[in-house]
């Protein structure tokens, strides 16, 4: 957004003070514009100070006496007592400016309202003892710099009175060229070339604040982003004595951690006494209205007014840039890749009047990028290499400016465009970077309420991507939302409703919420059989999932029966090498191991692994699934050396492909633990089991069934290493939790009881009662 000069430029007394205690003067503090972090002071105002320069609070990194001593030539207004955070940025500025060499020029750039001016102000106050001259220059209008240089020259004693800008420029630059303890701050500068003539040589320092990012040829740059959440919370708690840390965190989330919005909210809440809960509700329901309320000191405009002024100015200068902003306003407040923007723009029918200017340049890369950069230069967006990001509150203000009929049409066309954006197979890790960029914008289009079938398809793919990436909780939330809303809008028998249900089953399974599996999958499969028939690919997919559900519930024989039937049907309907058929073959191999048919399990697992290597390659996640089953079958068949070789390879590949904390990697770690134990390498097995257990607790939680299974394997390895007391405590805890959650007859529970008995007997005790068999 456009930032009118918010620098705290004061009208100094003419002439220089002497020593550390200047005579009392009356200062008129002019703050022309708004600050961009916390509170900066009120707009145009008059402050009377008996001592000439008010004593700021001492910085943490300098003695109080030094902090209280005014600089001989100084025109900054008081520092903000509620300044919060930005410690790393302040340290970085100091390191850069004090690194020696020629005059240090540092440009701070970022979104409007992000805190550029306040950071420069805090830096100057914090390091005032290091400078003899500190001068603030409002640089938004380059034509006004000369007058401010003339005032500086008078304060320095190099000019007797106000003179024209050419003389002032020459005299002041000559004076500063021969000195080093000076700091000039050019606030809200727009164009580097317009500022270049005013930059002195020598060993002093220059700070520039700007919305423009194009300072690389003239200065080192520091991009300022929104506040980290902890610092946003600190800012709110400094301003509002009775706000809790939880409330502050929730409010900061709603406000996107933008300093101006935080300060405005704090000002409003402090003045009118509204509760944080009520403010957040109004913010959701009437965003534009609430962003017009609250006038934090130092800001000449509310966030809404400032954004509106900037948008109006942008449209007058560059209508194509305004069209870019309009499109971004309906996407997520996350980086929008230029390619995605182009795709949406091309598909969104640029015959719309608001987008017509963009139609003329959309296929002209240089002009298109010039328009995108213009949005960034206005302070309304952050433009980086290949992306543009608009803050969520700015988006809300911009959307409010668009006529409702036009906004509705834009939404429909953006939904249609996003439905055509296909990053690729969400199961393939090679597509995940593209999915990561596209996902926020798919969700911003609200697929739960769309009438566009292509967007619904992409939303389902997005669930698969989240599940495969290991983000089970977000996957469950998205799947549940889509399932519930589509059931209301399209009915429980609609194909998309049923497909959303199948993805929700997977999310429940990965979260260990086994009690939710049967009701949902039984209902889904019954409806699909009635509507689509038993051999429809969607029906077979759900039937395949039903076999896995029975496996998780411990019904191994029933799971095997279903897996055999689905595999046979898929071979007939889809062929042996179809991806769905290979999935069924992998599930069948696992089912065969569970019913202890190891010979056939080994045959099926090895065959599906080799087929997937041929079709997908060795490093595809779907290839590594049968690799684990193959290793398991090899171990059960007594081929311990080969089983360990395959298990180690699968685990190593999953670590490289998915990371050490991915749920699938942790499953591989479990198989590797067993393979190492069967090969007699108990030391290594214990190390793998301990590491995997720590990770499962952190990733899945203490009570997830897979965490408890891992605890049992860890206890078994501890027992092999004769760590009996610790092993028994761990096995007892796992057995108790598994019995409570899955029941005493579940194979996981039986395996835990068997392991506990083995450890107890090894310690010289008596085993528990009850029949149990060993479960890997």
Protein Blocks (a to p, Z undefined) as FASTA:
>chain_A
ZZddfbfcdcddedjdehjbdcddddddddedjdfehjebdcddddddfklpacddddfk
bcfklmmpccfbdcbdcddfkbggjklmmmmmmmmmmngpjdddddddddehilpmmmmm
mmmmmmmmmpcbdcdddfkbmmlmmmmmmmmmmmnopafbdcdfklmmmmmmmmmmmpcb
dcdddehifblklmmmmpcgdjddcddddfbfblmlmoccdddddddfklmmmmmmmmmm
kbcfklmmmmmmmnoopaklmmmmmmmmmmnopafklmmmmmmmmmmlmmmgojaehiab
dfklmmmmmmmmmmmmmmmlmmmmmmmmmmccbdcdfklmmmmmmmnopmbmklmmmmmm
mmmmklmmmmmmmmmmnopaccdehiacddfklmmmmmmmpcfklmmmmmmmmmmmmmmp
cgbjfkbmklmmmmmmmmmmmmmnopmlccbfklmmmmmmmmmmmmmnopamlmmmmmmm
mmmmmmmmnopkbmklmmmmmmmmmmmmmnopaklmmmmmmmmmmmmmmmnopklmklmm
mmmmmmmmmmmnopamlmmmmmmmmmmmmmmmnojklmklmmmmmmmmmmmmmnopaklm
mmmmmmmmmmmmmmnojklmklmmmmmmmmmmmmmnopamlmmmmmmmmmmmmmmmnopk
lmklmmmmmmmmmmmmmnopamlmmmmmmmmmmmmmmmnopklmklmmmmmmmmmmmmmn
opaklmmmmmmmmmmmmmmmnojkbmklmmmmmmmmmmmmmnopacdeddddddZZ
